[in-house]
Amino acid sequence: MSQTFVEKAGDQIAESIYEASGVTAEAAEAVAEGVKAARCAAHHGCEAAEDFVHSSTMRIQRNPLTATAAALVAGLALGTLAGLSLRRK
């Protein structure tokens, strides 16, 4: 017995819905993997920042005069650059 047009259309719709649900599941999995990767990257970034702050604190405690001199030179350089850029306008 041959299928009618309505039966064929119903089969096609059911197949399309099944395929769409598979694509939706794959998209959800890809999003979940992306979120996991972003959280991992944020965690590693946070650890790197903590390590940087800790090492900077230790370096300043070991050499306070060098740290003060470096901050003074950096401040003077930035101040000079800011003054020159404002004067040119």
C-alpha positions in Angstrom: 0.0 0.0 0.0 1.4 3.3 -1.0 1.6 6.2 1.5 -0.6 9.2 0.9 0.9 12.7 0.7 -0.2 13.5 4.2 1.5 10.4 5.6 4.7 11.3 3.8 4.6 14.8 5.0 4.0 13.6 8.6 7.0 11.3 8.3 9.2 14.1 7.0 8.1 16.4 9.9 8.8 13.7 12.4 12.3 13.1 10.9 13.0 16.9 10.9 12.0 17.2 14.6 14.2 14.3 15.5 17.2 15.8 13.7 16.5 19.2 15.2 16.5 17.7 18.7 19.9 16.1 17.9 21.3 19.5 16.8 19.9 21.2 19.9 21.7 18.6 22.1 25.0 19.1 20.3 24.6 22.9 20.6 23.9 22.6 24.3 27.0 20.4 24.8 29.2 22.9 22.9 27.9 25.8 25.1 28.6 23.7 28.2 32.1 23.0 27.0 32.7 26.7 26.3 31.5 27.7 29.8 33.8 25.1 31.3 36.8 26.4 29.3 35.9 30.0 30.3 35.7 29.1 34.0 39.1 27.3 33.8 40.7 30.3 32.1 39.3 32.7 34.7 40.6 30.4 37.5 44.1 30.3 35.9 44.1 34.1 35.5 43.1 34.6 39.1 45.9 32.3 40.2 48.4 34.1 38.0 47.3 37.5 39.5 47.7 36.2 43.0 51.1 34.9 42.2 52.1 38.3 40.7 50.9 40.2 43.8 52.7 37.8 46.1 56.0 38.0 44.3 55.7 41.8 44.0 55.1 42.1 47.7 58.0 39.9 48.5 60.3 41.9 46.1 59.2 45.2 47.7 59.8 43.9 51.2 63.3 42.7 50.3 64.3 45.9 48.5 62.2 48.8 49.7 64.6 51.5 48.5 64.8 50.1 45.0 61.0 49.8 44.9 60.6 53.4 46.1 63.1 54.7 43.5 61.4 52.8 40.7 58.0 54.2 41.7 59.5 57.7 41.8 61.1 57.4 38.3 57.9 56.0 36.9 55.9 58.8 38.4 58.2 61.5 37.0 58.2 59.9 33.6 54.4 59.8 33.4 54.1 63.3 34.8 56.6 64.6 32.2 54.7 62.8 29.4 51.4 64.2 30.6 52.8 67.7 30.8 54.3 67.5 27.3 51.1 66.2 25.8 49.0 68.9 27.4 51.4 71.6 26.4 51.3 70.6 22.7 47.5 71.0 22.5 
